[in-house]
Amino acid sequence: MISALKSKPSLIVGLSLAAVLGAGGVAWTMKEDRSLKGRKVDYHKIYDVFWDVACDTAMDGSDRLCYVQYVDVYRPRPDFAAAMVEVVVHKGDDGQPDPHVRFDIEPGLSFQNTKIAIETGQGAMPIDVSQCKSNTCRFSGDEGREILALWRQGSMLSMTIDEGREELSQLSWPMQNINTILDDFATQRVERGLP
């Protein structure tokens, strides 16, 4: 059973979420190429319209990072709502790569009222988010590896969010190219000497 662990926060996710899921539904402030202000993009490729594989560096050369990200603005203004997932890899305490998978939904919502599943050839495989008490749900270490292994078997990531409305918000994100996406992510990290 997969349950949430706390992991080191990612600068990219923090900045992205502030832009995408900010209080009051602030418009996404990323440039057209989806790079963040104050960071130099070293690599960026888009898969299936919304999956990003990117590598960037802070302008001072510190904080080099590669990540996989999917951002879904599923309801526009004035009733703005978005959800996202991001994968980054940090160096673990044992020196080995430690994958961190982070799901985010709108502030004020909770993963206690959200369901996530990966559609596979064996049917829908749920990801247990019951341990996540807020609008952020993180998995790392073996749980992060387990989720990524499940992703590699998947064709669709689905998220059902109870926002207290008459109808649940049903999101479906394509995963037909997830193996290519994760392989590209791994290649870019190796080329840059990142975990």
N, C-alpha and C positions, 0 to 999 in steps of 0.2 A: 504494500500500500504506500502510495506517495503522500508525504505530508510536508508542510512548508518548513523551511529553515531560514533563519536570518542570515543574510550575507552582506558583505561590504557594499554600500550603495555605489552605483555607477554614476559618474559625472554626466555621461551622455543621457542616461535615463532621467536623471534629475532635471537636467536642462530641457530635455525633450518634453517631459511631463509638465514642467512649468509652462512651456509654450503651448502644448496640446491640451492638457487637462487643467489649465490654470483656472483659478476661481473666477467666476463670471464668464466663463467660456471665451477666454482671450483667443484671438485668431492665431493659428500656427505661424510663428515668426521665422521659420526656417526659410532659407533661400529656395529658389526653384530646384536647385540640385540637392535639396534637403540637408545641406551642411549647416552646422551651427555657427553662429557668430562667435568669433574669437578662437576658432579652431581651423587648422589647415587640413583640408581633405587630401589624403594620399591615394585613396582608392574608393570608388563608389560604383556599385552595379545594382540595378533594379531587376528583380525577377517577378513575373506574374503581377505586374503593375504596382504592388505595394510592399513586397518583401525587399528590404535593403540589406546588402552586405557592404559595409563601409569600414574604412580605417582612417583615423585622423589623429592629429597631434595638437596639443595646446600651442599657441603662437610662440611661447618661449622654449618649445622643444620638449617640454616635460609631458607627462601623462599621455603616452602613446597608447592607442586602443583600437581594436577591431571589434565589430559587433554585427549581429544580425538583428533586424528590427522590422516589425510590422505595426503600422499605425492605421487604425480604422476610425475615421471620423464618420460615424454611422448616422448622426443626426446633425444637420447644419443649424446655424443661427436662425431664429432667436432661441431655439430649444437645443443648443449645442450639446453633443455627447460624443465621447471618443473612448476607445479602448486600445491597448497596445500590448505587445510582448517584445522582450529584448533578451538576447543571449550575449553574454560576454564571458571571457575566460580569464581568471586571475591565477597567479601562482599560489598553490595551496601550501599549507603548513609543512607538508611532506615534500615540497619542491615540485610536485606534479601539477599539471594543468587542472584547475578546478572550475568547471562550468557553472555559471550562474544564470538561471532562467527566471525572468521577472515578468509577471503579468500586472497590468494596471488598468483600473477603470476609473470613472469619474469620482472626484472627491465627494464625500457624503454617502457614497454607495459602499457596499461591503461584499467581500467574497463569501460571506455567510449566506448570501442570497444569490450566488452565482454558481453556475455549473460549467465545467470545461471538459471537453472530450475530444479524443482523436479518432477519426473514422479510419478503420483499418479493414483488411480483408476478413478479419474475424469479427467485425462489427465495431460498435462504439466502445472505446476504451476510456473510461473516466479518469481524470486527474483529480485527486482528492485535495480540495482547497479548504476543507473544513477547519484547518488550524489557522487560517488567515483571518484576522479580526478586522481588517481595514480594507481600503481600496487598493492595496498593494499585496501581492502574493509572490514570495521568493522561494526558489529551490536551488540548492547548491550541492556540491560533493556528489555522493552516490545518487541522491535523488535527482540532481540536475542531469547526471549521466543517464539515469533511467528514463527521464522525460525525453531526452534527445534520441535515445534508442527507439522509444515509442514513436517519436516523430518520423524517424526513418521508415517506419512501416505504414505511415499515414497517407491519406489522400485529402483529408480535410481536418482543420481544427475548428471546432464549434464552441461557441460561448453563449450561454443563456443568462441574461442579466435581469434580475427582478429590480426594477427601478421604482416600484410602487405605483405603476401605471396600470391601466386596464389590461394591456398586453405586455408580455415579456419581450425584451429586446433579444432577437435571435441573430447572432453573427456567425458567418461561415467564412473561413479563410482557406484558400487553396494550398495544398501541400504536394501537388504532383511533382514539383521540382525541388522538394526539400532536400533530397540527397545531394543534388548539384549545389544547392545553396550552402549546406553545411560543409561540403567538400571545398567550395570556394573560400568560405570562412576559415577553414583549417589551413589552406594553402596561403592565404594572405597573412595569417599569423606567423606561419613558419618563415615566410619570406622576410618578415620584419623582426624575427627573433623574439616574438611574443609567446607567452605560454599557450 
